[in-house]
Amino acid sequence: MFITLSEFDAIGMNNGVEFIDPKSAIITDQALMGKREYGDVKALVVLLITTKIIGTLLGQLLFLPAAKIIASFYS
């Protein structure tokens, strides 16, 4: 059974909606109610995007060396 690209998109979208960071939700909710400044939400978004980019780049840097180490066990 093959999974099509649209099924991968649906799985990713489901995971993105299902697993919401509770602290981020609280900060956003407080900003909407006026208990917190909008700048806090902007800073939160910048930090979340930055850490996602750093994590992706770090994962890419570690992927090939890790794959070579794993492959060396089987060759």
N, C-alpha and C positions, 0 to 999 in steps of 0.2 A: 504494500500500500504506500503510495507516494503522497506527500503533503504538498499542496500547491503554495505559491507565494502568498496568495490571499489568505490562506489558513494561518500562515505564520504571522501575517499582519493582524489578524483577528486575535491570535494568542497574545501577541505583544500588547495590543490595545487593551485586552482584558487584564493582563498583568499590571499595566500602567494605571488602570482605573481601580483595580481591586486592592492594590497595596499602596494606600495613601499614607504618607508620613504623618502621624498624629500631631507632632509638634508643629509642623508646617500648617496643618489645618487649623490649629488653635491660633497661631499667629495671624493667618489670613482672616479668620473669623473675627478676631479682636480688632483688626484694622477696619473691617467692614462695619463693625459696631462703633467705631470711633474711639476705642480704648487704647489704640496703638497707632503710631504714625504710619503713613503709606510707605515712607522710606524704609521702614523695617522689612516690609514685604519685598520691596525692590532689592534690598541687600540679600534677603533670603534667596530670591530667585537667582541672583548673580552667583551666590555661593553654590547653590545646587547645580547650576549649569557648569561652573568652573570645576567642581569636583567630579562631575560626570565626564567632562572632557579629559581631565587628568587621569581618571580611572581607565578610560578607553585607551588613551595613549600608553599608559603603563601596562595594560593588558596586552596590547599589541607588541610592546617591547619584550615582554616575557614569554609570549606565545611560542615563537620559533625556537628559542633556546630550550624551553621546557619540552617541546615536541621532540627535539633532537635527543634530549636526555632520555625521554621515555622510549624512543625508537632504538636507542643504543642497548636497552635491556633485551630487546627482541631480535637483534641482529647478530 
